[in-house]
Structures are given as C-alpha cells and as structure tokens.
Amino acid sequence: MNKKSAQTAVEYLLLLAVVVIVVVIGFETYLPRAKVGTELFYNRIGVGVLGNANPCGDGTCSPFEEGKCCVDCMCSGVIHN
C-alpha cells in the first residue's frame, strides 16, 4: 500500500465516523418525536379501524371526554397535561 492510498483510506474512515456520529445524534433527537407522533396517529386512526377505543390520554380534550378524562381535560379545577 502506498502513501496516497493509505491517506485515502484514513479519509474515508474519518468520513464514515462523522456520518455515524450524525446518525446517532439524529436518532437520539428525532426518534422520541417520531414515537410520540406515531402513537398519536395510531390512537386516532385505531378508532376507525378497531372500533371505539379509550381516547383518554391522546393529548386533546374532546367534548365527550370532559369530566371523564382528567389527563386531557380540566377536572376539579385542575388542568392536567
């Protein structure tokens, strides 16, 4: 192996390391967001596919949840997120 091909190999390894670091940081940052989004989507679409599901805990206060779902709506004068 000559000097130029060794330098090229090192450059490719450094480039690969940078790409891996960017991907790992991206997974750490965006994977939780994607999980929350997909769970919300499933909870809303699941009602149409599977029938009536418990909408409590989906992050929105629907009129039929008032007084029944303290996680999403105001119960006893306290707002829960």
N, C-alpha and C positions, 0 to 999 in steps of 0.2 A: 504494500500500500504506500503510495507516495504522499507527500505532504499536502497536496491540494485535495486529494480525496479524503484524507483524514480531517481536514478543515471542513469540508462539505458535510461529512458525517456528524461532526460536532455541531455544526449549524442546524442541521435537521433535528438533532436531538434537543437542542435548545428551543427550536420552534415547536416541537412536539410537547415539550414541558410547558411552554406558555399556553398552548391550546388546552392541555389537560387542566391547568390551573383555572383558566377562564371557564371551562365547562363545569368544574367542581363548584366554583363560586356561583355560577348561574343556577345549578341545581339547588344549592343551599338557599338562594334568594327566591327563585321563582317556583320551585316545587310546592312549598306550602300554599302559595297563592293559587296555583293550579288545583290543588287538592280542595281548597275551600270553594272555588268556582265550580268544580265538577260535582261536589256534594250538593251544592245549592241547585244546580241544574238537575241532578238526579231526583232530588226531593220534589221539585216542581213537576218534572215530566213523569215521575213514577206514579203520580195520582192518575194520570190519564191511561197509563199502561196497566197498572196493578189494581186500580180502584182507589177508594178513599183511604188515604194514609193520614197519619197524625202530622198536621202542618206545624205543630208547635216546635219551635227551635230553628225555624228557617230564616230568621232574621227580619221578617216582615210581620207587621200586625194587620191581619185581615179582619174585616168586620165580624166574621164568625168566630174569631179567636178571642175577642175582647171578653175579659172576665174568666176565661178558661186557660189562657196561656200566658203565665206571668213572665216567661222568658222573653217573649216578643212584645207583649203589651204591658200597659200600666195596670198593676194590681195593688190594691190597698194604698194608693197614692205614691207608690214607688215605681220608678221606671227601671226596668232591667234590660241590659244589652245582651 
